[in-house]
Amino acid sequence: MPAETAVSVFPQLEALLPHVQKPIQYVGGELNSTVKPWDACDVRWALMYPDAYEVGLPNQGVMILYEVLNEREGVLAERTYSVWPDLEELMREHQLPQFTVDSHRPVKAFDVFGLSFSTELGYTNMLTALDLAGIPLESKDRTLDDPIVLAGGHAAFNPEPIADFIDAAIIGDGEQAVLDMTDIIRAWKAEGRPGGRQEVLFRLARTGSVYVPAFYDVEYLPDGRIGRVVPNKSGVPWRVSKHTVMDLDEWPYPKQPLVPLAETVHERMSVEIFRGCTRGCRFCQAGMITRPVRERSITGIGDMVEKGLKATGFEEVGLLSLSSADHSEIGDLAKGLADRYEEDKIGLSLPSTRVDAFNVDLANELTRNGRRSGLTFAPEGGSERMRKVINKMVSEEDLIRTVSTAYGNGWRQVKLYFMCGLPTETDEDVLQIADMAMNVIAEGRKVSGQNDIRCTVSIGGFVPKPHTPFQWAPQLSAEETDARLGKLRDKIRGDKKYGRSIGFRYHDGKPGIVEGLLSRGDRRIGSVIRAVYEDGGRFDGWREHFSYDRWMACAEKTLPAFGVDVDWYTTRERTYEEVLPWDHLDSGLDKEWLWEDWQDSLDETEVEDCRWTPCFDCGVCPAMQTEIQIGPTGKKLLPLTVNKPAVSGHSH
């Protein structure tokens, strides 16, 4: 691996900072950040969330791994984020390499360069960072002087589009996985790095839990589909399995959350209250790939909140999970935290709440010490029929009852989130979103006696994802998506009685097509990503930087050589026989079960949540030797007793 000493590039960087926007994001030194002596460590990680500081810093995944690694003796981890185009230009001009914010060391000097992808739209930013770091873009061109480039995060469940650019991928939970990897790298370095880069990658691959794309060959059929994916080296497993951390109480991270210097997207402390979700929404990749459900105990959460608030000084706590109101003790938890922090006026927030798990007691606890902002609910489908197709078992009555409670208790603003372009959807299904919104406003006016209430309808385009029942589904074209949303907009705007009270926010269908190309792509898509990067593509997740035309032009340039095109990857339906690019990566879900669930969806058949009902044989628990871990523990959170010192005067 790279050289043993690494010098800070801060002196060169400092000279450039007056010439860029928001220079503070590149300076480092945040509260709770860690700088360890370089020479006292033998395995060194550079961790990247491939987006701007303001999006990357609050990311829980990176924050957790940063802490888990730095707690280890002899291991250091530093962070790096994507630089904005203004600094990128100056760095190229002055030959300044991609650096970490913790001690401004060149990323190339580390043993591992780990990137966490929560969306596929970060791929071009990865290439920018590699190039700025002086690391060859393709793994085959790297030498012992280059770090191991590792991908993780939800998008790593199909790393095939970036297979040429990464050396390895970890799928699933990272906490234990990065420590195991560290041990393997440390042993190899201690032996004098025998066998070079190939050997250390082989030792990682041999474990069966690190995926090294170079050790697998992909064979294609004449029609463009994949014939098979085979290991090209003996000792490498046919399938690579995901990691699952059991007993979250043993992993109470982050203990010392980072406090950003510059403004970020979330100014709060977050605690993950459980991992996994078995509601079984068929479009939801996060819910499928993080099974089974593992709850943190109410007391474990209480301890994390207490320590985190002490360590950060934040005034709001986000209780994170895929469906936070489903925690078996959410009522007691919210009440206990609100009681405990009543005097400190610490606000609590849940990300979007399930309509059927919401009640006014919970809502009141959540806003007791904080502010009454809007409530967000996600019915996802506009019609009852669509909600059966996607297994989002929420009726319109549930929704109306819930918003009625909210408006009746003083809320004025409700946000509803839907998707457009779901399998079997028609214009009529989408137009029913307008009816639902109008019914919400009507009910709100009735129960509150006020006319100033609002309902915002926010719509995202549906993108089929790997490891979900919809992985075989065709995607709606950008033109059809836009036409369908145009009809919905006209219906809302044309309504004299309620239209002015309904806000309408939607994305056009174009970014969804690019996301679809990347999410279900195979190795051939790497050529498109590289072409887009070389043409100046950066920050594709930002509307002002994203260029649909650039992606389409690059795809038209590179894909014909393989006999496929964008539609082949996006709007084409797959059959059961087809080998999917990610079939050799095991999320624990049985492919037969996913296919049956896809057929059930076409028959509009709903499936219950296996947390509270018998098992449906999705395959995860036996395949991964895991189990559902849920309460209730029956414990309550007691207010903290603070021994106030006997000092006269006011404390602040």
Secondary structure as UniProt FT lines:
FT   HELIX           10..16
FT   HELIX           17..19
FT   HELIX           23..26
FT   HELIX           38..40
FT   STRAND          43..49
FT   HELIX           53..56
FT   TURN            57..58
FT   HELIX           60..70
FT   TURN            73..74
FT   STRAND          75..81
FT   HELIX           85..93
FT   TURN            94..95
FT   TURN            101..103
FT   HELIX           107..109
FT   STRAND          112..116
FT   HELIX           120..122
FT   HELIX           123..133
FT   HELIX           139..141
FT   TURN            144..145
FT   STRAND          148..152
FT   HELIX           154..157
FT   HELIX           160..162
FT   TURN            163..165
FT   STRAND          168..169
FT   HELIX           175..190
FT   TURN            191..192
FT   TURN            194..195
FT   HELIX           196..206
FT   TURN            207..208
FT   HELIX           213..215
FT   STRAND          216..220
FT   TURN            222..223
FT   STRAND          226..231
FT   TURN            234..235
FT   STRAND          240..241
FT   HELIX           248..250
FT   STRAND          269..272
FT   STRAND          274..275
FT   TURN            282..283
FT   HELIX           285..289
FT   STRAND          294..295
FT   HELIX           298..312
FT   STRAND          316..320
FT   HELIX           324..326
FT   TURN            328..329
FT   HELIX           330..340
FT   TURN            341..345
FT   STRAND          347..349
FT   HELIX           355..357
FT   HELIX           360..367
FT   STRAND          375..380
FT   HELIX           384..389
FT   TURN            390..391
FT   HELIX           396..408
FT   TURN            409..410
FT   STRAND          413..420
FT   TURN            423..424
FT   HELIX           427..448
FT   STRAND          454..461
FT   TURN            466..467
FT   HELIX           469..472
FT   HELIX           478..493
FT   TURN            496..498
FT   HELIX           499..501
FT   STRAND          502..506
FT   HELIX           510..519
FT   HELIX           523..525
FT   HELIX           526..534
FT   TURN            535..536
FT   TURN            540..541
FT   TURN            543..545
FT   HELIX           548..558
FT   HELIX           559..562
FT   HELIX           566..570
FT   TURN            576..577
FT   TURN            581..584
FT   STRAND          585..586
FT   HELIX           591..602
FT   TURN            603..604
FT   TURN            610..612
FT   HELIX           620..624
//
